Amino acid sequence: RQGIDGYAVGDADMVAMTKDKGQVCIQIFFFRNGQSYGNRSFFPSHTDEVSEGEVMATFLAQFYTDKHIPSEILVNLFPAESHLLEEALAQISDHKVSIAVPLRGKRKDIMDMVVNNAREALQRHLLQRQNDSSALAKIAELFGMEKPPERIEIYDNSHTGGTNMVGGMVVAGPDGFIKRVYRKFNIREAAASDDYGMMRELMKRRFGKIETDENFPDLLLIDGGAGQLTVVHEELTALGVFDKLTVVAISKGEDRNAGREKFHMIGKPVFQLPLHDPTLQYLERLRDEAHRFAIGSHRIRRNKSIEISVLDDVPGIGGARKKALLLHFGSAKLVQDATVEDLSKVKGISKD
């Protein structure tokens, strides 16, 4: 990043925490060998009774559970019981870990910049939350709900010519998207290219064994039109849960133009929203995220399927040889393009 003297930091993470209106933002800048490798912002939940030092300590302990731990972690405020945290991180990483607050020099200047970044990120987050809160209130009014939804689930399907069919579930709430609870469903029962069958299977697998607990949605958004809504209505009614939530299908508008979407609900006429309505833009954002997630999950499954099938169809290639070839070349495509001489260099592969 321009204006950052990474060599003053060396090999360390710089972690800044800021708080406003009961919300915390923790921003981390990653430095390796004097180079900046970007930054990430986090907005951990906490109660008002918890001190900032405790929030920082809990966050760092959770963040570094499954990530590279540098020898230095530079912070703008000390986490609670920092010495215990240092010992725990050192035990995980097998090297000494130091947690320090830079007080002078270039490191202090860079930390001030990280703090300012955290403040700006928090203000953007609070503004987004305010906008989302307003949108949720309008959604409740629009769809005839008693109160703004706390949990919205959005569903979409993806496949290529009926192969590698995947359904995606995205979850959103007052604090935005809840990515840790996204789910993908590899479609097993529906016939190829049967979009209605795919949606029916999605509903059955999501709600077939669920009780109305804290993970039960207030609002279901379905990517599709009247046909998709009918299928969802039938399946959820059979499961005894349709009356416990609000279900809305969103169909593409004329020429699939954004802003021309139509909304379908059981027992109500189809309706549209004005082109630049903020509520429409919020709903489009939810729908687009479900579409992105479903397509991404489908591509991962499709790519795995391609790599597996190419080698599995070759006579004489069992599990051991397939593993050896993939480890040597890196992908099935490179195996396919290799010469006889290159292939015969792999352990267990003779010229024959």
RAPE-V369957 format. One record per residue. N is the residue number from 1. RES is the residue in one small letter. SS is DSSP state (~ for helix, > for strand, _ for the rest). Layout:
n->N res->RES ss->SS
n->N res->RES ss->SS
This chain:
n->1 res->r ss->_
n->2 res->q ss->_
n->3 res->g ss->_
n->4 res->i ss->_
n->5 res->d ss->_
n->6 res->g ss->~
n->7 res->y ss->~
n->8 res->a ss->~
n->9 res->v ss->_
n->10 res->g ss->_
n->11 res->d ss->_
n->12 res->a ss->>
n->13 res->d ss->>
n->14 res->m ss->>
n->15 res->v ss->>
n->16 res->a ss->>
n->17 res->m ss->>
n->18 res->t ss->>
n->19 res->k ss->>
n->20 res->d ss->>
n->21 res->k ss->_
n->22 res->g ss->_
n->23 res->q ss->>
n->24 res->v ss->>
n->25 res->c ss->>
n->26 res->i ss->>
n->27 res->q ss->>
n->28 res->i ss->>
n->29 res->f ss->>
n->30 res->f ss->>
n->31 res->f ss->>
n->32 res->r ss->>
n->33 res->n ss->_
n->34 res->g ss->_
n->35 res->q ss->>
n->36 res->s ss->>
n->37 res->y ss->>
n->38 res->g ss->>
n->39 res->n ss->>
n->40 res->r ss->>
n->41 res->s ss->>
n->42 res->f ss->>
n->43 res->f ss->_
n->44 res->p ss->_
n->45 res->s ss->_
n->46 res->h ss->_
n->47 res->t ss->_
n->48 res->d ss->_
n->49 res->e ss->_
n->50 res->v ss->_
n->51 res->s ss->_
n->52 res->e ss->~
n->53 res->g ss->~
n->54 res->e ss->~
n->55 res->v ss->~
n->56 res->m ss->~
n->57 res->a ss->~
n->58 res->t ss->~
n->59 res->f ss->~
n->60 res->l ss->~
n->61 res->a ss->~
n->62 res->q ss->~
n->63 res->f ss->~
n->64 res->y ss->_
n->65 res->t ss->_
n->66 res->d ss->_
n->67 res->k ss->_
n->68 res->h ss->_
n->69 res->i ss->_
n->70 res->p ss->_
n->71 res->s ss->_
n->72 res->e ss->>
n->73 res->i ss->>
n->74 res->l ss->>
n->75 res->v ss->>
n->76 res->n ss->_
n->77 res->l ss->_
n->78 res->f ss->_
n->79 res->p ss->_
n->80 res->a ss->_
n->81 res->e ss->_
n->82 res->s ss->~
n->83 res->h ss->~
n->84 res->l ss->~
n->85 res->l ss->~
n->86 res->e ss->~
n->87 res->e ss->~
n->88 res->a ss->~
n->89 res->l ss->~
n->90 res->a ss->~
n->91 res->q ss->~
n->92 res->i ss->~
n->93 res->s ss->~
n->94 res->d ss->_
n->95 res->h ss->_
n->96 res->k ss->_
n->97 res->v ss->_
n->98 res->s ss->>
n->99 res->i ss->>
n->100 res->a ss->>
n->101 res->v ss->_
n->102 res->p ss->_
n->103 res->l ss->_
n->104 res->r ss->_
n->105 res->g ss->~
n->106 res->k ss->~
n->107 res->r ss->~
n->108 res->k ss->~
n->109 res->d ss->~
n->110 res->i ss->~
n->111 res->m ss->~
n->112 res->d ss->~
n->113 res->m ss->~
n->114 res->v ss->~
n->115 res->v ss->~
n->116 res->n ss->~
n->117 res->n ss->~
n->118 res->a ss->~
n->119 res->r ss->~
n->120 res->e ss->~
n->121 res->a ss->~
n->122 res->l ss->~
n->123 res->q ss->~
n->124 res->r ss->~
n->125 res->h ss->~
n->126 res->l ss->~
n->127 res->l ss->~
n->128 res->q ss->~
n->129 res->r ss->~
n->130 res->q ss->~
n->131 res->n ss->~
n->132 res->d ss->~
n->133 res->s ss->~
n->134 res->s ss->~
n->135 res->a ss->~
n->136 res->l ss->~
n->137 res->a ss->~
n->138 res->k ss->~
n->139 res->i ss->~
n->140 res->a ss->~
n->141 res->e ss->~
n->142 res->l ss->~
n->143 res->f ss->_
n->144 res->g ss->_
n->145 res->m ss->_
n->146 res->e ss->_
n->147 res->k ss->_
n->148 res->p ss->_
n->149 res->p ss->_
n->150 res->e ss->_
n->151 res->r ss->_
n->152 res->i ss->>
n->153 res->e ss->>
n->154 res->i ss->>
n->155 res->y ss->>
n->156 res->d ss->>
n->157 res->n ss->>
n->158 res->s ss->>
n->159 res->h ss->>
n->160 res->t ss->>
n->161 res->g ss->_
n->162 res->g ss->_
n->163 res->t ss->>
n->164 res->n ss->>
n->165 res->m ss->>
n->166 res->v ss->>
n->167 res->g ss->>
n->168 res->g ss->>
n->169 res->m ss->>
n->170 res->v ss->>
n->171 res->v ss->>
n->172 res->a ss->>
n->173 res->g ss->>
n->174 res->p ss->_
n->175 res->d ss->_
n->176 res->g ss->>
n->177 res->f ss->>
n->178 res->i ss->_
n->179 res->k ss->~
n->180 res->r ss->~
n->181 res->v ss->~
n->182 res->y ss->_
n->183 res->r ss->>
n->184 res->k ss->>
n->185 res->f ss->>
n->186 res->n ss->>
n->187 res->i ss->_
n->188 res->r ss->_
n->189 res->e ss->_
n->190 res->a ss->_
n->191 res->a ss->_
n->192 res->a ss->_
n->193 res->s ss->_
n->194 res->d ss->_
n->195 res->d ss->~
n->196 res->y ss->~
n->197 res->g ss->~
n->198 res->m ss->~
n->199 res->m ss->~
n->200 res->r ss->~
n->201 res->e ss->~
n->202 res->l ss->~
n->203 res->m ss->~
n->204 res->k ss->~
n->205 res->r ss->~
n->206 res->r ss->~
n->207 res->f ss->~
n->208 res->g ss->_
n->209 res->k ss->_
n->210 res->i ss->_
n->211 res->e ss->_
n->212 res->t ss->_
n->213 res->d ss->_
n->214 res->e ss->_
n->215 res->n ss->_
n->216 res->f ss->_
n->217 res->p ss->_
n->218 res->d ss->_
n->219 res->l ss->>
n->220 res->l ss->>
n->221 res->l ss->>
n->222 res->i ss->>
n->223 res->d ss->>
n->224 res->g ss->_
n->225 res->g ss->_
n->226 res->a ss->~
n->227 res->g ss->~
n->228 res->q ss->~
n->229 res->l ss->~
n->230 res->t ss->~
n->231 res->v ss->~
n->232 res->v ss->~
n->233 res->h ss->~
n->234 res->e ss->~
n->235 res->e ss->~
n->236 res->l ss->~
n->237 res->t ss->~
n->238 res->a ss->~
n->239 res->l ss->~
n->240 res->g ss->_
n->241 res->v ss->_
n->242 res->f ss->~
n->243 res->d ss->~
n->244 res->k ss->~
n->245 res->l ss->_
n->246 res->t ss->>
n->247 res->v ss->>
n->248 res->v ss->>
n->249 res->a ss->>
n->250 res->i ss->>
n->251 res->s ss->>
n->252 res->k ss->_
n->253 res->g ss->_
n->254 res->e ss->~
n->255 res->d ss->~
n->256 res->r ss->~
n->257 res->n ss->_
n->258 res->a ss->_
n->259 res->g ss->_
n->260 res->r ss->_
n->261 res->e ss->_
n->262 res->k ss->>
n->263 res->f ss->>
n->264 res->h ss->>
n->265 res->m ss->>
n->266 res->i ss->_
n->267 res->g ss->_
n->268 res->k ss->>
n->269 res->p ss->>
n->270 res->v ss->>
n->271 res->f ss->>
n->272 res->q ss->_
n->273 res->l ss->_
n->274 res->p ss->_
n->275 res->l ss->_
n->276 res->h ss->_
n->277 res->d ss->_
n->278 res->p ss->~
n->279 res->t ss->~
n->280 res->l ss->~
n->281 res->q ss->~
n->282 res->y ss->~
n->283 res->l ss->~
n->284 res->e ss->~
n->285 res->r ss->~
n->286 res->l ss->~
n->287 res->r ss->~
n->288 res->d ss->~
n->289 res->e ss->~
n->290 res->a ss->~
n->291 res->h ss->~
n->292 res->r ss->~
n->293 res->f ss->~
n->294 res->a ss->~
n->295 res->i ss->~
n->296 res->g ss->~
n->297 res->s ss->~
n->298 res->h ss->~
n->299 res->r ss->~
n->300 res->i ss->~
n->301 res->r ss->~
n->302 res->r ss->~
n->303 res->n ss->~
n->304 res->k ss->~
n->305 res->s ss->~
n->306 res->i ss->~
n->307 res->e ss->~
n->308 res->i ss->~
n->309 res->s ss->~
n->310 res->v ss->~
n->311 res->l ss->~
n->312 res->d ss->~
n->313 res->d ss->_
n->314 res->v ss->_
n->315 res->p ss->_
n->316 res->g ss->_
n->317 res->i ss->_
n->318 res->g ss->_
n->319 res->g ss->~
n->320 res->a ss->~
n->321 res->r ss->~
n->322 res->k ss->~
n->323 res->k ss->~
n->324 res->a ss->~
n->325 res->l ss->~
n->326 res->l ss->~
n->327 res->l ss->~
n->328 res->h ss->~
n->329 res->f ss->~
n->330 res->g ss->_
n->331 res->s ss->_
n->332 res->a ss->~
n->333 res->k ss->~
n->334 res->l ss->~
n->335 res->v ss->~
n->336 res->q ss->~
n->337 res->d ss->~
n->338 res->a ss->_
n->339 res->t ss->_
n->340 res->v ss->~
n->341 res->e ss->~
n->342 res->d ss->~
n->343 res->l ss->~
n->344 res->s ss->_
n->345 res->k ss->_
n->346 res->v ss->_
n->347 res->k ss->_
n->348 res->g ss->_
n->349 res->i ss->_
n->350 res->s ss->_
n->351 res->k ss->_
n->352 res->d ss->_
